[in-house]
Amino acid sequence: MAKPTHRLLALLEILQTHGLVAGSELARRLEIDPRTLRRDMAQLEEMGIPVVAERGRDGGYRLMHGYKLPPMLFSNEEALALALGLLAARSLGLAEAAPAVSSAAAKLERVLPPQLRAQVRAVGETVRLDLSQAGPSEDNEALVVLSAAAQAQQRVHLHYRAAGQADSERDFDPYGLVFRSGRWYVVGHCHLRRDLRSFRLDRIVSVKPVPASFLRPQDFDALAYLAESEATLPRAHAIKVLLHATLDEARREVYSALGLLEATEAGVVLHSQAETLSWMARQLAQLPFPVTVLSPPALNEALREHAQRLLMQAGTN
């Protein structure tokens, strides 16, 4: 059974959304008995919320016709989530985020009861989130247009400017958006390349919806696709390393951009790509469990050289 405050909020949400609801259905949804439901209804009336009980075969409970609940009713946990979300929004690389966050925070404080208002204010004044990888401020327009198009499954036309390349244009089916490594990306089907592609939002010159729809693949995970495409992007060295750890341990210690993890009977195999073996040696040296290089053999030498440098540094201290 939910806490009384949470249960009352859930009860109000059901009544406002569904109108007349049978008492048995309310009790089932809230996982309470009829007596507790009657007590909750009495408590709502004591709070000044006009609840009407209708008897008969089609009876139940509803809010008085014409009555509208206040626009915002939050539990402690919901208010905390909103406050943290507003803090994170400041560092997501969007041009209008800072003034929008201040405005939203002011509106939130005006509608919250004193106790929750104090909690939200305390979070804003004392909590700091390290999103230092966030890129420079960008225009919100591409994010707004693409997120709406992805939800409506509506095709868009992109004017894109890749680094060091000529501008290009294409029709594009946006499946989802991702914030990763300090940048915003959109992932979907590119009609120019006839395949899945990802595009950085800060390189989009313009985007506009076109009169065509698409069907997004079921259960498509934009973040998983972006992580896999980054990890398997061809580089100078293809690397395969056996991690002597469980899959859960490997997932906790290996950041997703480093490569793909494959569970095997011997351990977890890390599939990765790197421009230099010395860089990969430094990444592997930070792991808290043993590793065995499967390929290329030259990575073993890079690991030995890195270990020798660390020993020399330790000897000079």
N, C-alpha and C positions, 0 to 999 in steps of 0.2 A: 504494500500500500504506500502511496506517495505521501510526503509530508503534507500536513493540513494546508499550508499556504500554497504549495505547488498544486495541490488537488483543487483548491478553490479557483486558481488561475486556469487550470485545465477545464473545469466545469464551466466557467464563464466563456472560455473559447468555444466550447461545444455549443452552448446556448446561442451565442451570437452568430455562429456559422450555420447552424442547422435549424434554428427556430424551434418549433415544438418537437420535443424528444421524449419518448416514453421513459418512465422512471426506471424500468428494468434495463433499458438500453444504457442509460446513464450509469447505473450501478455496474453494469458489465464493463463498460469502457474504463471506468475509474477504478475497477477492481475493489469495490466496497459493497457492504450490505445495505439493504433498504433503510435501516435505521440511521446509519451514518449519512446516507444521502439526504434524509430529512433534516438532520442536524446541519449539514452543509447549506441546505436551502434556507434554513432559519438564520444562519450566520450571514448569508448574502443579504437577506432582508434587513438584518440589523445594521449592515453596512450602507443601507440606503439604496440597494439595487433592487428594482421592482421585478420580482419573480412571480409569475402567474402559474398556478397549478390548475390544470383542466382535468376534470374527472370524466369517466365514461370509457367506452371501448377504445376510442382513439385519443384518449387523454394523455397527459404527460406534463412536462414543465416547459415553460418558455419565458423569454423576457417580454415585458409589457410592450405592446406595439408602439413604434416610434422612439423607443429608448435606444440610445447608442452608448456603448461603453466608451470610456476615455480612450484616446488613440494609442496610449502606451501603458501597458501593465507588465512589469518585469519582476521576476524573482531575483534573489541576490546573485545567483549564478549567471542569469541572463544579463544583468547589469554589468557584471564583471567582464563577461565576454564582449559586450559592446564597448566598454572602456578600453580593453586591450586591442580590440579591432581598430578603434580610432587611433590609438598610438601607432599601430603597425602601418596604417594608411599613410602616415606622415613620411614613411621611408620607402615607399614603393615606387618612387621615380615618376610620379605623376605631377604635372605642373600645377594643377588646381587643388592638390591634396591638402596643403597646409591651411588655406583659408576655409576650405570645406570642412576640415576636421574641427577647426575652432567654432564654426557656425553650428555644426551638428552637436558638438559637446555642449554648447550653450543651450540649444533647444532641449537636449536630453536632461540637463540639470533642471530646467523649468518645469518639466512634467513629472520628475521623480519625487517620491516622498523624501522627507529630510534625511532618514537613515541611509537610503540608497544614494541620495545625492552626495552625502559625505563620503561614502565608499568610492563612488566614481571619481570625485574630486581628488581623493587620496591617491588613487591609481594614476591619475594624470600628472600629479605633482611629484610622485616618488618612484614610479616604475619607468625604466628605460629599456628599450629593446634594441639589440645590436643587429641592425640590418645594413651594415656598412658596405656590403657588396652591391647595394642598389645603385643603378646607373644614374646618369643625370636626368633632370626633370624632362618629361615628355608631355606631349599634348594628349589629353584624355579622349579626343574624338575617335581615334582608331579603336581604342578599347571599348568605348560605348557602342559603336556601330557593329563591331565584330562580335561582341558578346550577345547583342540582340539578334544578330543574324544567325549565330550558332544555336541559340535557343529556338528560334523560329524555323531553323533549317532552311535558310534562304541564301541563295548564292550571292556573292559580291564580286565586284571588279576591283582588282588591286593595281595600283601604280607603285612599283617597288624599286628601291635604289640600293643595291647590294654594294658592299665595300669594294672599291677598286674596279667596279664593273659599270657598264652602261645601264641606264634605266630600262625596266621591262614592265610589261602589263600582262595581266592574265585574269581569267575568271577563276574563282576559288570557292570551294565549299568549306566553310569553317566548322570544324568539329568541336573545337574547344580551345581555351586559352590557358597559358601556364606562366607563372612567375618563377623563374629559376636563375640562380647565379647572378642575381641583380638585374635581370632583364625580363621583359614581357615578350612572350612568343604566342603566335597563333598556329595551330596545327590543323591540317585538313587535306582535302584532295585538290591538287593543282591541275587545272585543265590544260595548261600549257605543257607541263611535263607528263601528264596523264599518270600521276602517281601521288602518294602521300608526300607532303612537304611541310616544313615549318618555316615561319618567317618572323623576324624580329620586328616588333611594333615600331621601334624608333627609326626603322628604315623604310617604313611605309609612307610614301608621299601623299597618297590619297586612297580612300576606300569608299565605295558606294554600293548599295544594294542593287541587284538587277532582278527583273521579273522572272525568276526561275527558282525552283525549290530542289531539295535533295533529301536523301534518306541517310542519316548518319548510321554507321555500323553499330550494331547493338553492343553495349558495354565497352565502347571505345574509351581507352584511357590515354588522354593527351599527354599527361606527365610521363607515363611509362614509355610511350612512343618517343618522346623527346629525349629521355634519359638513354634509351637504347640506341637511338640514332647518333647521339654524341659519343657514346662509349665505343661504337663500332665504326666511327668515321675513320677511313683509311689514313694511316700515318706511316712514318718511316719504319716502325717496328711493330709487328704483331706479337703479342705477349700472352703466354698462358702460364699461370702459376697456381700450384696447389696450396690452399690455405688449410692448415691443420686446426680446424675449428668447426663448430656447428654452423648451420645456415643462419640461425638467429644471431650468433656471435659475429659472423662475418657481416651481416647486414648492419649491425650496430657500429662496426668499426670502419667499414669501407664505404666512403661516400659514393653516391650513385654514379657520378660523372666519371669515376675511375674505371669502371668497366661492368661487365655482366657477371653475375654469380650463378654457378651451376652446381647443385648438390650432387655428390657422387658417394659411392661406398667408402672411398679413401678420404674424403673430406670435401671441401668446396673449391671448385676450380674458378679462378678469376680470369676472364677473357678481356683483354684490354688492347689499346693501341697507344703508342707514345712516339714523340719525335726524337727523344733522347733516352738512352737506357739509364743514364745517371739520374735523370728526373724520376724514373720509375723506381730505381733503387732507393731513393729518398722516401718515396711514398710507402714502399714495402717495409722499410726499416722502422716506421712509426707504428706498425701493427703489433698488438700485444701477444700474438701467437706465432709459432714457427711457420715458415713457408718453404716450399720446394719449387724451384724453377723447372718448368716443363719445356719451355721454349721462349726465346732463343737461348742457346748456351752462353752467349756473351753477357747475358744479364747476371749470371753468377759472378763474373769478373767485376761487373759494375757494383754489385753488392759488396764484394771483398774490398774494393777501392774505397767505397763509402765507409765501411767499417774501420779501415785503416785511418782515414781522415779523422773519424770520431775519436779513435784511440790517441792519435797525435794531439788533438785538441785537449783531450782530458789530461794528457801528460804535461801539457804546458800550464795547467791551472794549479 
